[in-house]
């Protein structure tokens, strides 16, 4: 994460420079070279650790614009610049592109979301299948948001296959995407509504919870449970208009 932020790079460089100066001073005072080298390595490691912690904190504050504050367009504007400037390891770049795709889907910019997923490079062999599962899930979500049922089903089948070949996909995640596709078909059940209600209780972020609330409103609308549907959709419609599902919830409220 350090390469993402100039401030963190400067902190690391400063810490490393202090280590060099301190080690040099020890050497001039007659200390053994191996002791000086040990001090240099220790101080450099401490500087790296401190800068890394600061970088993670800064990155978390940026992610909060999308996942907590529900302002995906503000997030995209800053994160796109950060991603272009970043020179990071493949797995970090992969995660950043996935975050960008999630934000673009939330903002309703489906073209950019697809481009971000296309740019996400496959990770080394040890993590390749997990990366494939993540990308299939994100594409399934994207196609559901676009109303592309067949494309979404194709990605869901990939997830299903991966789930059978190891613990790459949690059963609840697979079921969640199945319910999304069922909503597109208009073929949902009361059990689907119960599953989504339970999923909301363990929501990892405010964005995910709001997305599940919208999905639950859609399920209730399909089931003819108008009062419950309106309650869910009204909450989503009250969100900031940077969130695409806010406008979609408002439109659906007018239909039921």
C-alpha positions as CSV (number, residue, x, y, z in Angstrom):
1,X,0.0,0.0,0.0
2,X,2.9,2.4,0.6
3,X,3.4,3.2,-3.1
4,X,-0.1,4.5,-3.3
5,X,0.4,7.6,-1.2
6,X,3.3,10.1,-1.5
7,X,3.0,10.9,2.3
8,X,3.6,7.2,3.1
9,X,6.5,7.0,0.7
10,X,8.1,10.0,2.4
11,X,7.6,8.5,5.8
12,X,9.3,5.3,4.8
13,X,12.2,7.2,3.1
14,X,12.6,9.4,6.2
15,X,12.6,6.4,8.5
16,X,15.1,4.6,6.3
17,X,17.4,7.7,6.2
18,X,17.3,8.0,10.0
19,X,18.3,4.3,10.2
20,X,21.3,4.9,7.9
21,X,22.5,7.9,9.9
22,X,22.1,6.1,13.2
23,X,23.9,3.0,11.9
24,X,26.7,5.2,10.5
25,X,27.1,7.0,13.9
26,X,27.3,3.7,15.7
27,X,30.0,2.5,13.3
28,X,32.0,5.7,13.8
29,X,31.9,5.1,17.5
30,X,33.6,1.8,17.0
31,X,30.6,-0.6,17.2
32,X,30.9,-3.9,15.2
33,X,29.7,-3.7,11.6
34,X,27.2,-6.5,12.1
35,X,25.6,-4.7,15.0
36,X,25.3,-1.5,12.9
37,X,23.8,-3.5,10.1
38,X,21.3,-5.1,12.5
39,X,20.2,-1.6,13.8
40,X,19.9,-0.4,10.2
41,X,17.6,-3.4,9.3
42,X,15.6,-3.0,12.4
43,X,14.9,0.7,11.9
44,X,14.2,0.2,8.2
45,X,11.7,-2.5,9.1
46,X,10.0,-0.3,11.7
47,X,9.8,2.6,9.2
48,X,8.2,0.2,6.6
49,X,5.7,-1.1,9.2
50,X,4.7,2.4,10.3
51,X,4.3,3.7,6.7
52,X,2.3,0.5,5.9
53,X,-0.1,1.1,8.7
54,X,-0.6,4.7,7.7
55,X,-1.2,3.7,4.1
56,X,-3.9,1.1,5.1
57,X,-5.6,3.8,7.2
58,X,-5.6,6.3,4.4
59,X,-6.9,3.6,1.9
60,X,-9.7,2.7,4.4
61,X,-10.8,6.3,4.6
62,X,-11.0,6.4,0.8
63,X,-13.0,3.2,0.7
64,X,-15.4,4.6,3.2
65,X,-16.7,7.1,0.6
66,X,-18.2,4.1,-1.3
67,X,-18.8,1.4,1.3
68,X,-19.9,3.5,4.3
69,X,-20.9,7.0,3.1
70,X,-22.6,5.7,0.0
71,X,-21.0,8.2,-2.3
72,X,-19.6,6.0,-5.1
73,X,-19.2,8.8,-7.7
74,X,-16.9,10.8,-5.3
75,X,-15.0,7.6,-4.6
76,X,-14.6,6.8,-8.3
77,X,-13.2,10.3,-9.1
78,X,-10.4,10.0,-6.6
79,X,-9.8,6.3,-6.8
80,X,-9.4,6.3,-10.6
81,X,-6.6,8.8,-10.3
82,X,-5.0,6.8,-7.5
83,X,-5.2,3.6,-9.6
84,X,-3.5,5.3,-12.6
85,X,-0.6,6.6,-10.5
86,X,-0.2,3.4,-8.4
87,X,2.8,1.1,-9.0
88,X,1.8,-1.8,-6.7
89,X,2.0,-5.6,-6.6
90,X,-0.5,-7.5,-8.8
91,X,-2.7,-8.7,-6.0
92,X,-3.1,-5.1,-4.7
93,X,-3.9,-3.8,-8.2
94,X,-6.4,-6.6,-8.6
95,X,-8.2,-5.6,-5.3
96,X,-8.2,-2.0,-6.4
97,X,-9.8,-2.8,-9.7
98,X,-12.4,-4.9,-8.0
99,X,-13.2,-2.0,-5.6
100,X,-13.5,0.3,-8.6
101,X,-15.8,-2.1,-10.4
102,X,-18.0,-2.3,-7.2
103,X,-18.2,1.4,-7.0
104,X,-19.0,1.8,-10.7
105,X,-21.8,-0.8,-10.4
106,X,-23.2,1.1,-7.4
107,X,-23.1,4.4,-9.3
108,X,-24.8,2.9,-12.3
109,X,-21.7,3.3,-14.6
110,X,-21.9,-0.2,-15.9
111,X,-19.5,0.3,-18.8
112,X,-16.7,1.5,-16.6
113,X,-17.5,-1.4,-14.1
114,X,-17.0,-3.9,-16.9
115,X,-13.8,-2.3,-18.1
116,X,-12.4,-2.4,-14.5
117,X,-13.2,-6.1,-14.3
118,X,-11.6,-6.8,-17.7
119,X,-8.4,-5.0,-16.5
120,X,-8.2,-7.1,-13.4
121,X,-5.3,-9.4,-14.1
122,X,-5.2,-12.9,-13.0
123,X,-3.1,-13.5,-9.9
124,X,-0.3,-16.0,-9.5
125,X,-1.3,-19.7,-9.7
126,X,-1.8,-20.0,-6.0
127,X,-4.6,-17.4,-6.0
128,X,-5.8,-17.7,-9.6
129,X,-9.0,-19.7,-8.9
130,X,-10.0,-17.4,-6.0
131,X,-9.5,-14.5,-8.4
132,X,-11.7,-16.2,-10.9
133,X,-14.4,-16.7,-8.3
134,X,-14.3,-13.0,-7.3
135,X,-14.5,-11.8,-10.9
136,X,-17.4,-14.2,-11.7
137,X,-19.3,-12.9,-8.6
138,X,-18.7,-9.3,-9.5
139,X,-19.8,-9.8,-13.1
140,X,-22.9,-11.7,-12.0
141,X,-23.8,-8.7,-9.8
142,X,-23.1,-6.3,-12.7
143,X,-25.2,-8.2,-15.2
144,X,-28.1,-8.5,-12.7
145,X,-27.9,-4.7,-12.2
146,X,-28.0,-4.3,-16.0
147,X,-31.0,-6.7,-16.3
148,X,-28.9,-9.1,-18.4
149,X,-30.4,-12.4,-17.1
150,X,-28.6,-14.9,-19.4
151,X,-25.2,-13.3,-18.9
152,X,-25.7,-13.2,-15.1
153,X,-26.7,-16.9,-15.2
154,X,-23.6,-17.8,-17.1
155,X,-21.4,-16.2,-14.4
156,X,-23.5,-17.8,-11.7
157,X,-22.8,-21.2,-13.3
158,X,-19.0,-20.4,-13.2
159,X,-19.4,-19.7,-9.5
160,X,-21.3,-22.9,-8.9
161,X,-18.6,-24.9,-10.7
162,X,-15.8,-23.2,-8.6
163,X,-17.8,-23.9,-5.4
164,X,-17.8,-27.6,-6.2
165,X,-14.1,-27.8,-6.7
166,X,-13.1,-26.3,-3.3
167,X,-14.1,-23.7,-0.7
168,X,-13.7,-20.9,-3.2
169,X,-17.3,-19.6,-2.9
170,X,-19.3,-19.6,0.3
171,X,-22.7,-21.2,-0.1
172,X,-24.5,-18.0,1.1
173,X,-22.7,-16.0,-1.6
174,X,-23.8,-18.4,-4.3
175,X,-27.4,-18.3,-3.0
176,X,-27.4,-14.5,-2.9
177,X,-26.6,-14.3,-6.6
178,X,-29.2,-17.0,-7.4
179,X,-31.8,-14.9,-5.7
180,X,-30.7,-11.8,-7.7
181,X,-31.3,-13.8,-10.9
182,X,-34.6,-15.1,-9.6
183,X,-35.7,-11.5,-9.2
184,X,-35.0,-10.9,-12.8
185,X,-37.2,-13.8,-13.6
186,X,-39.9,-12.6,-11.3
187,X,-39.8,-16.1,-9.7
188,X,-39.1,-15.6,-6.0
189,X,-40.4,-17.2,-2.9
190,X,-41.0,-16.3,0.8
191,X,-37.8,-18.3,1.6
192,X,-35.8,-16.0,-0.7
193,X,-37.1,-13.0,1.3
194,X,-36.1,-14.7,4.6
195,X,-32.6,-15.5,3.3
196,X,-32.0,-11.9,2.3
197,X,-33.3,-10.7,5.7
198,X,-30.8,-13.0,7.4
199,X,-28.0,-11.9,5.0
200,X,-28.6,-8.2,6.0
201,X,-27.9,-9.0,9.6
202,X,-24.3,-9.8,8.8
203,X,-23.8,-7.1,6.1
204,X,-20.1,-6.3,5.7
205,X,-20.7,-2.7,4.8
206,X,-23.4,-0.1,4.6
207,X,-23.3,-0.4,0.8
208,X,-24.0,-4.1,0.9
209,X,-26.8,-3.7,3.5
210,X,-28.5,-1.1,1.3
211,X,-28.1,-3.2,-1.8
212,X,-29.7,-6.1,0.1
213,X,-32.5,-3.8,1.3
214,X,-33.2,-2.9,-2.3
215,X,-33.2,-6.6,-3.3
216,X,-35.5,-7.4,-0.5
217,X,-37.9,-4.7,-1.7
218,X,-37.8,-6.1,-5.2
219,X,-38.6,-9.6,-3.8
220,X,-41.6,-8.3,-1.7
221,X,-42.9,-6.4,-4.8
222,X,-42.7,-9.7,-6.8
223,X,-44.6,-11.5,-4.0
224,X,-47.3,-8.8,-3.9
225,X,-46.3,-7.8,-0.4
226,X,-46.8,-4.1,-1.2
227,X,-46.5,-2.7,2.4
228,X,-43.2,-4.5,3.0
229,X,-41.9,-3.6,-0.4
230,X,-42.7,0.1,0.1
231,X,-41.0,0.1,3.5
232,X,-37.7,-1.3,2.0
233,X,-37.7,0.7,-1.1
234,X,-38.5,4.0,0.7
235,X,-35.4,3.6,2.8
236,X,-33.3,3.0,-0.3
237,X,-34.9,5.8,-2.2
238,X,-33.9,8.2,0.6
239,X,-30.2,7.5,0.0
240,X,-27.9,9.9,-1.9
241,X,-28.6,10.0,-5.7
242,X,-25.0,9.0,-6.3
243,X,-26.4,5.5,-5.6
244,X,-28.1,4.1,-8.7
245,X,-30.5,1.9,-6.7
246,X,-31.8,5.0,-5.0
247,X,-33.3,6.2,-8.3
248,X,-34.4,2.7,-9.2
249,X,-36.1,2.3,-5.8
250,X,-38.0,5.6,-6.3
251,X,-39.1,4.5,-9.8
252,X,-40.3,1.1,-8.5
253,X,-42.2,2.8,-5.7
254,X,-44.3,4.6,-8.3
255,X,-45.2,1.2,-9.9
256,X,-46.5,-0.6,-6.8
